[in-house]
C-alpha cells in the first residue's frame, strides 16, 4: 500500500463521562448533546438504563429515549441499530456500566452451567459479547456520549476553611478493562460538578478543569469535529461482518437442544430462513437493522422456552408441540413464529421531581472488575440461510 499525504477529516465524537453518584453525569451528557444538536440542527436520542433518569430532564431538553428494562449487551446493540435505522446522528448512552454488570452475571451463569464454575473458561463466551459492544460504539455513524459509573471511595481533603473533610472521589470506571482507549475524550466529574479532561485527542481541552460543562462545550466540540472533509460512512465490510455474526447466532439458537428437547421446530426454522432471505435486496444498514431485531426476538423466545422446561410457571409462552424431543414428529404443525414487535413509542415525560439538576438516582452495589488477561474465542456453529 502506497503512502499518501495525511488529511484532516471530519470526525464523530466519542466522549465518555465518568464520575461517582451525584456528580451530574446524566445532566452533563444531555447538555453537551444539546449543544451539538443545536449546531447540527437535529434532535438527539438517549439509551437510558438508569431508571428513566434522563426523562426527569425532559422539560429542559427535547430528545427521544429508549428506557431499557433488560440491560444486557444484546438490548444495547438492538437500540443502537434502531438509532442507525432512524438516522439519528447524536446518541447518549446513560450508562454503559449496566452492560458490564449484566455481562459479569451472564458469565457467572455460563460458568456454573457449562464450565463447572470456572469463570476463566466462561469468558470464552463473554469476551466476544463485550467486543461486539465496543465495535458498535466505535463504528456508530454519529456522535456518541456515554456515561460510566466510577468506583468511589471517601478521602480526606482540606476544605475552604482549612479543615480536613471527607470527600467522595471517583476512581476507575465500572466497565471492562482498557475501555478508555475506545474514546477520544475522557471527562471525570467530581461532586462539585467540575470536569477534568484526562484524555483529549482534539488537543483543545487536555488537563483543563471546566465548571459544569454544557451547551457551550458542545458547541466547541462540534466546531472542532466538523473541520475538514466529511467523515467516511461505516464501511460495507463492517456492516456485512455484523450482519453475518447475527446470522450465525440465529442459526445457533434455532438448533438449540436443551435437556434433550429441541426448542425450535423445522417449520419455525423454515419461516426464519425465508424471512432472512427477504433481507438480501435491502441496503446493508436496513439488513443489519432487521436481522438484529429478529435475533433479539429469537433470544427472548429461547429464554422463555428454557424457563418452561425448568418449571417456571410464570412464563405465558408454550413450548411448540414438536419441541418435546430432539426429533420432532413430522405430522405435527407448530404455530408460526410471532411477527416482529412494533417499535416502542417514546413515553410521555414525567413531571420532574423537586431535585437538583445534577442529582442522580441511588446506584446499585459496586460492580466487579476486569476480564481475565487471556481469553479464547468461542467456537460458533453456523447456519446457512
C-alpha positions as CSV (number, residue, x, y, z in Angstrom):
1,X,0.0,0.0,0.0
2,X,1.5,3.4,-1.1
3,X,1.9,6.2,1.4
4,X,-0.1,9.4,0.8
5,X,-0.4,12.8,2.4
6,X,-2.5,12.7,5.6
7,X,-5.6,14.8,5.5
8,X,-7.8,16.1,8.3
9,X,-11.3,14.7,8.0
10,X,-14.5,15.4,10.0
11,X,-14.9,13.2,13.0
12,X,-17.6,11.6,15.0
13,X,-17.4,12.3,18.7
14,X,-16.6,9.5,21.2
15,X,-16.9,11.0,24.6
16,X,-17.0,9.2,27.9
17,X,-18.2,10.9,31.1
18,X,-17.2,9.2,34.4
19,X,-18.0,10.1,38.0
20,X,-19.4,9.0,41.3
21,X,-23.0,9.2,42.3
22,X,-24.3,12.8,42.4
23,X,-21.6,14.2,40.2
24,X,-24.0,15.1,37.4
25,X,-23.2,12.6,34.6
26,X,-26.7,12.4,33.1
27,X,-27.3,16.1,33.1
28,X,-23.9,17.0,31.8
29,X,-24.3,14.4,28.9
30,X,-27.7,15.9,28.0
31,X,-26.3,19.4,28.0
32,X,-23.4,18.6,25.7
33,X,-25.6,16.6,23.4
34,X,-28.0,19.6,23.2
35,X,-25.1,21.8,22.3
36,X,-24.0,19.5,19.4
37,X,-27.7,19.2,18.3
38,X,-28.0,23.0,18.2
39,X,-25.1,23.2,15.8
40,X,-26.3,20.4,13.6
41,X,-30.0,21.4,13.7
42,X,-31.1,17.8,14.5
43,X,-32.6,16.0,17.5
44,X,-30.7,13.5,19.6
45,X,-31.5,10.1,21.1
46,X,-30.9,8.6,24.6
47,X,-30.5,5.0,25.7
48,X,-31.4,5.1,29.4
49,X,-30.6,2.3,31.8
50,X,-30.8,4.5,34.9
51,X,-34.4,4.1,35.8
52,X,-35.7,6.8,33.5
53,X,-33.2,9.3,34.9
54,X,-32.8,11.2,31.6
55,X,-36.6,11.7,31.3
56,X,-36.5,13.7,34.6
57,X,-35.0,16.5,32.5
58,X,-37.5,16.3,29.6
59,X,-38.7,19.8,30.5
60,X,-35.3,21.2,29.7
61,X,-34.3,19.1,26.7
62,X,-36.0,17.6,23.7
63,X,-35.0,14.1,22.8
64,X,-36.3,10.5,22.1
65,X,-35.5,7.9,24.7
66,X,-35.3,4.1,24.9
67,X,-35.7,3.1,28.6
68,X,-34.0,-0.3,28.6
69,X,-35.7,-2.7,31.1
70,X,-33.3,-5.5,30.2
71,X,-29.8,-4.1,30.3
72,X,-27.8,-6.8,28.5
73,X,-25.5,-6.2,25.6
74,X,-28.0,-7.5,23.1
75,X,-30.5,-4.9,24.1
76,X,-27.9,-2.1,23.8
77,X,-27.0,-3.3,20.3
78,X,-30.6,-3.5,19.2
79,X,-31.3,0.0,20.4
80,X,-28.2,1.4,18.7
81,X,-29.2,-0.3,15.5
82,X,-32.6,1.3,15.7
83,X,-30.9,4.7,16.0
84,X,-28.9,3.9,12.9
85,X,-32.0,2.9,11.0
86,X,-33.8,6.1,12.1
87,X,-30.7,8.1,11.1
88,X,-30.0,9.7,14.5
89,X,-26.6,11.3,14.4
90,X,-26.3,12.1,18.2
91,X,-26.7,9.3,20.8
92,X,-26.3,9.4,24.6
93,X,-25.9,6.1,26.4
94,X,-26.6,6.6,30.1
95,X,-25.0,4.4,31.3
96,X,-22.5,1.9,29.9
97,X,-21.8,0.4,33.3
98,X,-25.0,-1.7,33.3
99,X,-23.9,-3.6,30.2
100,X,-20.8,-4.6,32.1
101,X,-22.7,-5.7,35.2
102,X,-25.1,-7.8,33.2
103,X,-22.2,-9.4,31.3
104,X,-20.5,-10.3,34.6
105,X,-23.7,-12.0,35.8
106,X,-24.1,-13.8,32.5
107,X,-20.5,-15.1,32.6
108,X,-21.2,-16.5,36.1
109,X,-24.3,-18.3,34.8
110,X,-22.3,-19.8,31.9
111,X,-19.5,-20.9,34.2
112,X,-21.9,-22.7,36.6
113,X,-23.8,-24.3,33.8
114,X,-21.1,-25.3,31.3
115,X,-17.7,-24.9,32.9
116,X,-18.1,-26.4,36.4
117,X,-17.9,-22.9,37.9
118,X,-14.7,-21.9,36.0
119,X,-15.3,-18.3,35.1
120,X,-12.0,-18.0,33.3
121,X,-13.2,-20.5,30.7
122,X,-16.7,-18.9,30.6
123,X,-15.1,-15.7,29.3
124,X,-14.6,-17.5,26.0
125,X,-18.3,-16.7,25.5
126,X,-18.4,-13.4,27.4
127,X,-15.4,-11.7,25.7
128,X,-16.9,-11.7,22.2
129,X,-20.1,-10.1,23.5
130,X,-18.0,-7.2,25.1
131,X,-16.1,-6.9,21.8
132,X,-19.4,-6.5,19.9
133,X,-20.5,-3.7,22.1
134,X,-17.1,-1.9,21.7
135,X,-17.2,-2.3,18.0
136,X,-20.7,-1.0,17.8
137,X,-19.6,2.2,19.7
138,X,-16.5,2.6,17.6
139,X,-18.4,2.1,14.3
140,X,-21.6,4.1,15.1
141,X,-22.1,6.6,12.3
142,X,-22.7,9.6,14.5
143,X,-21.7,11.3,17.7
144,X,-21.8,9.2,20.9
145,X,-21.7,10.4,24.5
146,X,-21.6,7.6,27.2
147,X,-21.7,7.9,30.9
148,X,-19.9,5.4,33.2
149,X,-20.2,5.0,36.9
150,X,-16.9,5.3,38.9
151,X,-16.0,3.1,41.8
152,X,-16.0,5.5,44.7
153,X,-14.1,5.9,48.0
154,X,-14.0,8.6,50.6
155,X,-10.8,10.5,51.2
156,X,-9.8,13.4,53.5
157,X,-9.1,16.7,51.8
158,X,-8.6,20.3,53.1
159,X,-11.7,22.4,52.5
160,X,-12.1,26.2,52.0
161,X,-11.9,26.7,55.8
162,X,-8.6,24.9,56.1
163,X,-10.1,21.9,57.8
164,X,-9.8,18.3,56.7
165,X,-13.2,17.0,55.5
166,X,-14.3,13.7,53.8
167,X,-14.8,14.0,50.0
168,X,-16.3,11.3,47.7
169,X,-13.8,10.5,44.9
170,X,-14.4,8.7,41.7
171,X,-11.8,6.0,40.8
172,X,-11.8,3.6,37.9
173,X,-14.8,3.3,35.6
174,X,-17.1,0.4,36.2
175,X,-16.6,-1.1,32.8
176,X,-14.3,-3.5,31.1
177,X,-10.5,-3.1,31.4
178,X,-9.0,-0.6,28.9
179,X,-12.4,0.8,27.9
180,X,-10.9,4.3,28.0
181,X,-8.8,3.5,24.9
182,X,-12.0,3.4,22.8
183,X,-12.8,7.1,23.4
184,X,-11.3,10.3,22.0
185,X,-12.3,12.4,25.0
186,X,-12.5,11.4,28.7
187,X,-14.2,13.6,31.3
188,X,-14.1,13.0,35.0
189,X,-16.7,14.8,37.1
190,X,-16.4,15.4,40.9
191,X,-19.1,16.1,43.5
192,X,-19.0,19.9,42.7
193,X,-19.7,19.2,39.0
194,X,-16.3,20.3,37.9
195,X,-14.9,18.3,34.9
196,X,-11.3,17.3,34.5
197,X,-10.4,16.4,30.9
198,X,-8.0,13.4,31.3
199,X,-7.8,12.5,27.6
200,X,-8.3,14.7,24.6
201,X,-7.5,13.9,21.0
202,X,-8.8,17.3,19.9
203,X,-5.8,19.0,21.6
204,X,-8.2,21.7,22.8
205,X,-9.0,20.8,26.4
206,X,-6.4,18.4,27.7
207,X,-5.9,18.6,31.5
208,X,-8.4,21.5,31.7
209,X,-10.8,21.9,34.7
210,X,-14.2,23.0,33.5
211,X,-17.0,24.1,35.7
212,X,-20.3,22.4,34.8
213,X,-19.6,21.8,31.1
214,X,-22.7,22.2,29.0
215,X,-24.1,23.5,25.7
216,X,-21.1,25.8,25.0
217,X,-18.7,23.0,25.5
218,X,-20.8,21.0,23.0
219,X,-20.6,23.9,20.5
220,X,-16.8,24.0,20.9
221,X,-16.6,20.2,20.4
222,X,-18.7,20.3,17.3
223,X,-16.8,23.2,15.7
224,X,-13.5,21.2,16.1
225,X,-15.0,17.9,14.9
226,X,-16.7,19.4,11.8
227,X,-13.5,20.9,10.5
228,X,-12.1,19.1,7.5
229,X,-13.6,16.6,4.9
230,X,-16.8,14.7,5.5
231,X,-16.2,11.5,7.6
232,X,-16.4,8.2,5.7
233,X,-19.5,6.2,6.3
234,X,-19.4,2.9,8.1
235,X,-17.7,0.5,5.6
236,X,-19.8,-2.1,3.8
237,X,-17.3,-4.7,5.1
238,X,-18.0,-3.7,8.7
239,X,-21.8,-3.8,8.1
240,X,-21.5,-7.2,6.4
241,X,-19.5,-8.6,9.3
242,X,-22.0,-7.5,11.9
243,X,-24.8,-9.0,9.7
244,X,-23.0,-12.3,9.3
245,X,-22.3,-12.5,13.0
246,X,-26.0,-12.1,13.7
247,X,-27.0,-14.7,11.1
248,X,-24.6,-17.2,12.7
249,X,-26.0,-16.6,16.1
250,X,-29.6,-17.0,14.9
251,X,-28.6,-20.4,13.3
252,X,-27.0,-21.5,16.6
253,X,-30.2,-20.5,18.6
254,X,-32.5,-22.3,16.2
255,X,-30.5,-25.6,16.6
256,X,-30.5,-25.4,20.4
257,X,-31.3,-28.7,22.2
258,X,-31.9,-28.3,25.9
259,X,-32.4,-31.2,28.3
260,X,-32.8,-33.5,25.3
261,X,-35.5,-31.3,23.8
262,X,-35.3,-29.3,20.5
263,X,-36.6,-25.8,21.3
264,X,-37.4,-24.7,17.7
265,X,-39.3,-26.8,15.1
266,X,-38.4,-27.4,11.5
267,X,-41.3,-25.2,10.5
268,X,-40.0,-22.3,12.6
269,X,-36.5,-22.7,11.1
270,X,-38.0,-22.6,7.6
271,X,-40.0,-19.4,8.4
272,X,-36.9,-17.8,9.8
273,X,-34.8,-18.8,6.8
274,X,-37.4,-17.3,4.4
275,X,-37.5,-14.1,6.4
276,X,-33.8,-13.7,6.4
277,X,-33.6,-14.4,2.6
278,X,-36.0,-11.4,2.1
279,X,-33.4,-9.1,3.5
280,X,-30.9,-9.7,0.6
281,X,-32.4,-6.9,-1.5
282,X,-32.2,-4.3,1.2
283,X,-29.4,-1.8,1.9
284,X,-26.6,-3.0,4.3
285,X,-27.9,-0.7,7.0
286,X,-31.5,-2.0,6.7
287,X,-30.4,-5.6,6.6
288,X,-28.4,-5.2,9.8
289,X,-31.3,-3.3,11.5
290,X,-33.8,-6.1,10.6
291,X,-31.6,-9.1,11.5
292,X,-30.6,-7.6,14.8
293,X,-34.3,-7.2,15.9
294,X,-35.0,-10.7,14.7
295,X,-32.0,-12.1,16.6
296,X,-33.2,-10.4,19.8
297,X,-36.7,-11.8,19.4
298,X,-35.3,-15.4,19.0
299,X,-33.1,-14.9,22.1
300,X,-36.2,-13.9,24.1
301,X,-38.1,-16.9,22.8
302,X,-35.2,-19.2,23.6
303,X,-35.1,-17.9,27.2
304,X,-38.8,-18.4,27.7
305,X,-38.8,-21.9,26.4
306,X,-35.8,-22.9,28.6
307,X,-37.6,-21.4,31.6
308,X,-40.7,-23.6,30.8
309,X,-38.6,-26.7,30.7
310,X,-37.0,-25.6,34.1
311,X,-40.5,-25.4,35.5
312,X,-41.1,-21.6,35.6
313,X,-44.9,-21.4,35.7
314,X,-44.8,-17.6,35.3
315,X,-44.0,-17.9,31.6
316,X,-47.0,-17.5,29.3
317,X,-45.2,-18.9,26.3
318,X,-45.9,-22.5,25.5
319,X,-43.5,-24.9,24.0
320,X,-44.4,-25.9,20.4
321,X,-45.8,-29.3,20.2
322,X,-42.9,-30.6,18.1
323,X,-40.3,-29.4,20.6
324,X,-40.9,-32.3,23.0
325,X,-37.9,-34.2,21.9
326,X,-34.7,-33.8,19.8
327,X,-36.5,-35.5,16.9
328,X,-39.9,-33.8,16.3
329,X,-42.8,-35.7,14.9
330,X,-43.3,-34.8,11.2
331,X,-47.1,-34.7,11.3
332,X,-47.4,-32.1,14.0
333,X,-47.6,-28.4,12.8
334,X,-46.5,-25.7,15.2
335,X,-47.8,-22.2,15.2
336,X,-45.6,-19.8,13.1
337,X,-43.2,-17.5,14.9
338,X,-45.0,-14.3,16.1
339,X,-44.3,-11.3,13.9
340,X,-41.7,-8.7,14.9
341,X,-42.8,-6.5,17.7
342,X,-43.7,-2.9,16.9
343,X,-41.2,-0.3,17.7
344,X,-41.5,1.2,21.2
345,X,-43.2,4.6,21.3
346,X,-41.4,7.2,23.4
347,X,-43.1,7.5,26.8
348,X,-44.5,10.8,27.9
349,X,-42.1,12.5,30.2
350,X,-42.9,12.6,33.9
351,X,-43.2,15.9,35.7
352,X,-39.7,16.5,37.0
353,X,-39.3,15.9,40.7
354,X,-38.1,18.6,43.1
355,X,-34.4,17.9,42.8
356,X,-31.1,19.4,41.8
357,X,-30.4,19.4,38.1
358,X,-27.3,17.3,38.7
359,X,-28.9,14.8,41.1
360,X,-28.9,11.2,40.1
361,X,-30.8,8.1,41.4
362,X,-29.2,5.9,44.0
363,X,-26.8,3.4,42.4
364,X,-26.5,-0.3,42.7
365,X,-23.8,-2.1,44.6
366,X,-20.3,-1.6,43.3
367,X,-19.6,-3.6,40.1
368,X,-16.9,-6.1,39.7
369,X,-13.6,-5.8,37.9
370,X,-12.0,-6.8,34.7
371,X,-11.9,-9.6,32.1
372,X,-9.0,-12.1,32.7
373,X,-5.8,-11.2,30.9
374,X,-6.2,-14.1,28.4
375,X,-9.3,-15.0,26.6
376,X,-10.1,-17.6,23.9
377,X,-12.6,-17.1,21.1
378,X,-15.7,-19.4,21.3
379,X,-16.4,-22.0,18.7
380,X,-19.5,-20.9,16.8
381,X,-21.7,-23.2,14.7
382,X,-23.0,-21.7,11.5
383,X,-26.4,-22.0,9.9
384,X,-26.9,-21.4,6.2
385,X,-30.0,-19.4,5.3
